[in-house]
Amino acid sequence: MRHSLRLYLPEWAQDWLDVIVPALQIALIVFCAWLLHRMLRRLVRRASAHYGLPADMSMLANGVLRWAILLATTLLVLERLGVSAAVMWTAFTGFATVAAVAFFAAWSVLSNLFCAMLIFTVGPFRVGDVIEVLDTQDTGGARGRVIDINLLYTTLEDVAPGTAGTLLQIPNTMVFQRVVRRWRPGQAVLEPMPKKPADTLE
C-alpha cells in the first residue's frame, strides 16, 4: 500500500509517509470509536425510555460502554504505534486479574445492580404497588408501598397502622430470594395474617 502511495505523492512527502499512514489509521480508529459511542448512547437512551429505566442506570450503562470503547481504542492505537502484542497481552492479563479480584470483592454490590436491572426489565412490581416481602410462606415480612427503586435498594413506605409512613430499604437481591406478595394500585390491601402462637411444651 505504501509503495503504491509513493507513486502519487510528491518527493518531499515520501519521507513523511511512514508518519502519515499510521496517523491516518489512528485518526480512522478514533473516528470509528467516537461514532460507535454515539450510536450506543442513542441505543441506551431509547432502551431507557422504552423500559422506563432510571437515570442512574442509564448513566451506569453509558459509563461501562464508554470505558469498554476507550480500552479497545487504546489497544488498537498502541498496536498501530508499534507496541508489541506480547506487551499488550501482559498488560491486558494484569488488568483482567485486578478486575476479577475487584469483582469478587464487590460481589454483594454488583448482585444488587444486576437484580435492579432485572426488576426494571422483568417488572415483578412497579413504583406505586404495595408489596410484602415474606420471610417464609407462613409469616409476614416487610410490607409497604414502593416509592423508589434504585441500583441498590427498593424503598417502601410502610403501610402498617402502627408504623405508617416510615421508610423501609430492602436490598434488591432479597426480592429474588424471598416470596413477594404484590397489590397493584387500586387493589384492596389485605391485612397481614396473625402469626401462629408458638407451641408450648407441656
Stockholm file with secondary structure:
# STOCKHOLM 1.0

chainA/1-202         MRHSLRLYLPEWAQDWLDVIVPALQIALIVFCAWLLHRMLRRLVRRASAHYGLPADMSMLANGVLRWAILLATTLLVLERLGVSAAVMWTAFTGFATVAAVAFFAAWSVLSNLFCAMLIFTVGPFRVGDVIEVLDTQDTGGARGRVIDINLLYTTLEDVAPGTAGTLLQIPNTMVFQRVVRRWRPGQAVLEPMPKKPADTLE
#=GR chainA/1-202 SS CHHHHHTTSCHHHHTTHHHHHHHHHHHHHHHHHHHHHHHHHHHHHHHHHHHTCCHHHHHHHHHHHHHHHHHHHHHHHHHHTTCCHHHHHHHHHHHHHHHHHHHHHTHHHHHHHHHHHHHHHHCSSCTTCEEEEESSSSSCCEEEEEEEECSSEEEEEECSTTTTTCEEEEEHHHHHHSEEEEECTTSCCCCCCCCCCCCCCC
#=GC SS_cons         CHHHHHTTSCHHHHTTHHHHHHHHHHHHHHHHHHHHHHHHHHHHHHHHHHHTCCHHHHHHHHHHHHHHHHHHHHHHHHHHTTCCHHHHHHHHHHHHHHHHHHHHHTHHHHHHHHHHHHHHHHCSSCTTCEEEEESSSSSCCEEEEEEEECSSEEEEEECSTTTTTCEEEEEHHHHHHSEEEEECTTSCCCCCCCCCCCCCCC
//
